[in-house]
Amino acid sequence: MGERVLGDVGTRLLFENDRVKAWELRLAPGEDSSPHRHALDHLLIQLSGDKVAVIPEPDTEGPYQDYLEADVIPGMTVFVQRGGVETARNIGSEPYREIIIELKD
């Protein structure tokens, strides 16, 4: 089996400079993100949707080691440490949208 290819942490890069990267993640109901690695500490800001899940990979080193489902709370902002290797899944019935602000060292 070949080496695993990981995708971006978001759907679209909104902004980047020498200190931060800002991403938008959009997922339709039932849609998965690409498997991805969070190489940087980041802020996750939920904008819309109703339910979302995190599906960690076996080699994840992030804070989410087990499958996690959560209700979406628009405006909720969470600091997440780097190291996660995961897929996001929209398990709700509404489109999901979040902003990810990666903090460069």
C-alpha positions as a printed Julia matrix, in Angstrom:
105×3 Matrix{Float64}:
   0.0    0.0    0.0
   1.29   3.48  -0.88
   1.88   6.4    1.41
  -1.27   8.09   2.67
  -2.06  11.46   1.09
  -3.57  14.04   3.42
  -5.63  17.03   2.35
  -5.92  20.59   3.59
  -7.47  21.42   6.97
 -10.19  23.45   5.28
 -12.13  23.77   2.07
 -10.68  27.15   1.12
  -7.71  29.21   2.29
  -9.0   32.69   3.14
  -5.85  34.46   4.33
  -2.2   33.8    5.13
   0.7   35.84   6.42
   3.81  35.06   8.48
   1.75  34.66  11.72
  -1.59  33.0   10.81
  -3.51  31.0    8.21
  -7.3   31.33   8.02
  -9.41  28.56   6.45
 -13.08  28.06   5.79
 -14.49  24.53   6.07
 -17.85  23.8    4.43
 -19.51  20.38   4.56
 -22.9   19.42   3.12
 -25.05  17.03   5.19
 -23.34  13.62   5.16
 -20.12  15.0    3.62
 -16.61  14.22   4.92
 -13.59  16.49   4.79
 -10.36  15.11   3.4
  -8.3   13.3    6.02
  -5.89  15.97   7.25
  -3.17  16.73   9.82
  -3.28  19.76  12.07
   0.41  20.74  12.06
  -0.33  24.01  13.9
  -2.24  25.0   17.03
  -5.51  26.56  15.9
  -8.78  28.22  16.8
 -11.93  26.55  15.51
 -14.93  28.88  15.16
 -18.29  27.25  14.4
 -20.53  29.38  12.17
 -23.48  27.2   11.16
 -24.85  23.67  11.1
 -26.46  21.35  13.64
 -24.2   18.31  14.28
 -20.6   17.5   13.41
 -18.23  14.62  14.13
 -14.46  14.17  14.34
 -13.08  10.83  13.14
  -9.47  10.49  14.33
  -6.9    8.4   12.48
  -5.01   5.71  14.44
  -1.79   7.79  14.38
  -3.38  11.01  15.65
  -1.43  12.91  18.28
  -4.1   15.54  18.87
  -6.53  15.99  21.74
  -9.31  13.94  20.09
  -8.27  10.29  20.32
 -11.75   8.79  19.97
 -14.68   9.35  17.62
 -16.56  12.44  18.82
 -19.99  13.84  17.93
 -21.02  17.36  18.95
 -23.88  19.78  18.55
 -22.94  22.9   16.59
 -23.11  26.12  18.58
 -22.7   29.06  16.16
 -20.05  31.44  17.47
 -18.43  28.84  19.72
 -14.65  29.2   19.57
 -12.3   26.44  20.74
  -8.51  26.38  21.01
  -7.13  23.05  19.71
  -3.54  21.87  20.06
  -1.66  20.64  17.0
  -1.12  16.99  16.16
  -4.57  15.8   15.18
  -4.87  13.55  12.14
  -8.56  13.3   11.4
 -11.59  13.63   9.17
 -14.52  15.94   9.91
 -18.0   14.67   9.05
 -21.26  16.6    8.88
 -23.66  14.21  10.62
 -26.44  16.8   10.71
 -29.21  17.78   8.36
 -27.96  21.35   7.76
 -24.85  22.58   5.89
 -21.88  22.93   8.25
 -19.47  25.87   8.17
 -16.51  26.8   10.36
 -13.45  29.02  10.3
 -10.06  27.6   11.31
  -7.34  30.06  12.36
  -3.94  28.34  12.4
  -1.33  29.98  14.63
   2.19  29.87  13.2
   5.19  29.67  15.53
